[in-house]
Structure formats: C-alpha cells, structure tokens
Amino acid sequence: MLISQKLLYNKVGGDESYTPAYGVHPIIKHIPTDAIVWCPFDKEHSEFVQQIRKNGNAVIYSHIEDHF
C-alpha cells in the first residue's frame, strides 16, 4: 500500500492526532543542518522532535500542557 493511501485517524476520539514519521521526512530536507528547530506544539516523544533530532538538528519543543 502506498503511504498516500493509508487512512490516518485518531483511534481514541477527540481532535488530537499524531503525525507519523513519514509525514515529517519530506520537511526535513528543507531544514539546514545547523538550524535549531522549535516545535511549538510538541512533546519530547513527538515524531517531529524525534525525526528532526535524528537529522542532527538541535530541537526545542513546548506544549500547552507544560504551562498549566
């Protein structure tokens, strides 16, 4: 099955959904290797944080739950 044919949904319900790793990969090629990246809506386990770190970038992340 092609990635574009996969159905993405939230199994738990509600409006919170998570981006899979393959959704982050096309973005990474546009991030300079020496850039520090801020992920303003993420937690440490987020695929954005994990995949961008794997690319060798420093990552700063924050989430609204951390502030209340």
Order of alpha helices (4+ residues) and beta strands (2+ residues): alpha-beta-alpha-beta
